[in-house]
C-alpha cells in the first residue's frame, strides 16, 4: 500500500510545488483545502513518482484525486489502482476536470465509468466583474451594496491581519448560531464541517499563507473573507461570512475583496468561489452572480473485471 498520511503544515512546501506544476483551477488542488478539510473528508496524501497523490473518503466512499504534478501520469494511476485493490476497495477517481476525464478515457478507453458531479462544480468569475459589478445582470447586487451603505454610512473595510482573527472567530460562532436557528438541522452537517475547517484556517492563518478582508460597522466585525492563490491565473476564496440580517453585507465583502485581490495580484483573471456542495441556498447565491465559467468535476470508477 502507498504510505499515505494526514496532511501536516510541514507538507505545504512540497505539495505547493506539485500543485503549481499541475496548474489546476479546481479548489481541491489547494494545500489550504487539503489541510483544513482533512478531518471532514479524511484526506491523506503522499508523494508518488513525482506527483501528489491524495486519498479521501466522502459520500461516494473512499476515492483518490487525479494525481497532481508534471510528467507521465500513467504509472501513478496504476499505483493508485493497486493501492485501492490492496485495501479491498473499488478504484475511484473524483473531482476530475473535464480535460482530465477526457484524458483518462483516451488513455484507457472503456475502462472507467465516468459521471459528472454537479454538486462539486466550482464557480469562476472574472475578477473585474466582481470588483465593479457592471451591467443589468448585476444591478440587484449594486442595489444591495447601496442599501448597506445607506444603513451604515461609516462602514470600513480593512485587510485581515493576525490581530483581527479572534474577532473573526467570535463573529463566526455567532453567525453559526444564527444559521442553525434559521436553517434548522437539515444543513447542520455541512455548516459544521465548514466551521471546523474555518477554525483551522484561523488557527494557522500565517502558516497557510492566507489573506483576507474585514468589514466593520461601528467598530464591530460584521463580515470577513479569506483566500489564497490557486494556479497561475486564479484566486481561491475559501471562506466568506456576513450577517444575513445586514442586507448587502455579503455583496460588499465580495466586491471589496475582489478589488483588493485585483490590486495585489494584477495577473489574476478569475476568482474561484468554490462549489455549492449541493446546498440549495448556496447554489442560488453563487448562480446569482452569473459565473463566467464552471470548473466541471467528474468521478471515474474502474469497471469490474477490467484489466488495468
SULTA-V964878 format. One line per field, one symbol per residue. ss: DSSP state (2 for helix, 1 for strand, 0 for the rest). phi: phi as a letter, one per 30 degrees, with the letter a starting at -180 (. if undefined). burial: b if it has 9 or more other ideal C-beta (glycine too) atoms within 8 Angstrom, else e. A space follows every 10 residues. Layout:
ss->???
phi->???
burial->???
This chain:
ss->0000100022 2222222222 2200000000 2222220000 0001111100 1111111100 1111100100 0002222222 2222220000 0111110222 2222222000 0111110222 0111112222 2200000022 2222222222 2000011110 0222222222 2222222222 2220000222 2222222222 2220000000 1111111001 1111111111 0001111111 1100000022 2222222222 2222000001 1100000002 2222222000 0011100111 11000000
phi->.dddbdebed dedddedddd ddhccdddcb dededdcddd chdbbadbhi bdcbcbbbdc jdbbddeclb kdcedddddd dddddddicd dbcbiddedd dddddddbei dcdcbdbedc ddccbedddd dchdideced dddddddddd dbdcdbcbdd bedceedddd ddddeddddd dddidecddd dddddddddd dddbedddid babbccbhic dcaabbaadb idbbbccdba badddcejdd dddddddedd deddbdddcb cccidchide ddddddddch edabddbbcb cdddicdb
burial->ebebeebeee bbeebbebbb bbebbbbbbb bbbbbbbbee bbbbbbebee bbbbbbeeee bbbbbbbbbe eebeebbbbb bebbbeeebe bbbbbbbeeb beebbeeeee ebebeebeeb bbbbbebebb bebeeeebee bbebbbbbbe bbeebebeeb eeebbebbbb bbeebbebbb eebeeebbeb bebbbbbbbb bbebbeebeb bbbbbbbeee bbbbbbbbeb beebbbbbbb bbbbebebbb bbbbbbbbbb bbeeeeebeb bbbbbbeebe ebbebbbebe beeebebbbb bbbeeeee
